[in-house]
Amino acid sequence: MTSEEIKSRLLKTYTDAEVEVTDLTGTHDHYQVAIRTNALNSLTRINQHKAVMLVFDKELKSGEIHAFTLKISARE
């Protein structure tokens, strides 16, 4: 899965989001994701992370994506 595919899926899921995705290793399986959205404001930090990870449940379970580093914040 490419950085652009990750970004596209997040933008489809969180339509108000600003998203930046960085491939940390060049192997297309370790990513840093910065997402700014108000859609997750009502959730605790752990539940915010779970919600974003759930968008990629299939890829995480299969090993296609090994790891995400997440930075989640509200839009201003």
LINCORGI-V444868 format. One record per pair of residues at least 6 apart in sequence whose ideal C-beta (glycine too) atoms are under 7 Angstrom apart, sorted by the first residue. I is the first residue (numbers start at 1). J is the second residue. D is the distance in whole Angstrom. If there is no record, write none. Layout:
BEGIN
i:I j:J d:D
i:I j:J d:D
END
This chain:
BEGIN
i:1 j:28 d:6
i:1 j:59 d:6
i:1 j:64 d:6
i:1 j:65 d:6
i:2 j:28 d:6
i:3 j:21 d:4
i:3 j:22 d:7
i:3 j:23 d:5
i:3 j:31 d:7
i:6 j:21 d:5
i:6 j:31 d:6
i:6 j:33 d:7
i:7 j:19 d:5
i:7 j:21 d:5
i:9 j:55 d:6
i:10 j:17 d:6
i:10 j:19 d:5
i:10 j:35 d:6
i:10 j:55 d:6
i:11 j:17 d:6
i:11 j:19 d:6
i:13 j:55 d:5
i:14 j:35 d:7
i:14 j:37 d:4
i:14 j:39 d:5
i:16 j:37 d:6
i:16 j:38 d:6
i:16 j:39 d:6
i:16 j:75 d:6
i:17 j:35 d:5
i:17 j:36 d:6
i:17 j:37 d:4
i:18 j:36 d:4
i:18 j:75 d:7
i:19 j:35 d:5
i:20 j:34 d:4
i:21 j:31 d:6
i:21 j:33 d:5
i:22 j:31 d:7
i:22 j:32 d:4
i:23 j:31 d:6
i:24 j:30 d:4
i:24 j:31 d:6
i:24 j:32 d:6
i:29 j:64 d:7
i:29 j:65 d:6
i:29 j:66 d:4
i:30 j:66 d:6
i:30 j:67 d:5
i:31 j:65 d:7
i:31 j:68 d:5
i:32 j:69 d:4
i:33 j:68 d:6
i:33 j:70 d:5
i:34 j:71 d:4
i:35 j:52 d:7
i:35 j:72 d:5
i:36 j:73 d:5
i:36 j:74 d:7
i:36 j:75 d:5
i:37 j:75 d:6
i:38 j:74 d:6
i:38 j:75 d:5
i:40 j:48 d:4
i:40 j:51 d:6
i:40 j:72 d:6
i:41 j:74 d:5
i:43 j:51 d:6
i:48 j:72 d:5
i:49 j:70 d:5
i:49 j:72 d:7
i:52 j:70 d:6
i:52 j:72 d:7
i:53 j:60 d:6
i:53 j:68 d:7
i:56 j:65 d:6
i:59 j:65 d:4
END
